[in-house]
Amino acid sequence: MIDPDTQAGWVPEADEGDGEEEMPLSLRLSIADTLTLGNATCGFMAVYFTTTGILIPHLTGNDESTGMARHSAATAVILMLCAAVFDLCDGLVARKLRSSPMGAELDNLSDLISFGLAPAYFVLVYGMVADDAHQRVAALGAIVVLLAVVLRLARFSCVTMKDGMFQGMPSPFGALTVVSIVLLELPFVATLLAILGIAWLMVSRVEYPKPRGRLAVAMLSWIVLSMGLLAAWAFDAPSGQLLLQTGCALQLVMGAVIPLFATARRVNNFRDNRREARAAQLP
């Protein structure tokens, strides 16, 4: 086009922002990604409360820190429960809306913080503050938990499972079960063996159902109930300790019982297939 005043060629001004290069799709955060980052934040804050409320008072010899340690332990576990809620919701939102191309990587990294580092650190601190614990052995148990989550997340990224199933105990469920074992205040040897058993379940080939539909609602309800039990214990409510131990014991029972349903379903499917095959062979 020609400018009528100068008779020189000119180009119309671009709309504001047109000259800026559009952000690549891979760098845009979706709603699901924001929930995933909430998961990572909760995991980091769980480590923070475990350090400032349990470990530091113990190292400084603060004899009046029992109540604060109980509050901090409850807060740390509640934050891990919140991380599990974020982890559950980001998958649901990603399926309903969309997730960015880096959503899967964000999810694995956040899970590593909230369900790998945070519970492993909780076990490590338990080994330092508990009266009958052995610090170095507890540190070994914490390393096993961390490596189990690392291996489980790596395998999850590489192995394709049939729809609706996980191979190995999911890391959020495993992390909460490990923390429940610590809160049960069992003898040290029993605690360590149970923790190692959960670590094995996370890397095993035992099948666990994915939390969808009614199972997702049941899981959310259980998390809310667990938060209530932790709050009752933290504020020294009547029978709060008994309620907490009951909830932790139920968490352990669920970890052992849930895969039995998947195993029973697989056995029934195998039997049905054999019956159909025999029926097809009959004249």
Summary of the structure (lengths in Angstrom):
residues: 283
radius of gyration: 24.9
end to end distance: 85.6
largest distance: 96.8
contacts: 873
relative contact order: 0.10
helix: 73%
strand: 3%
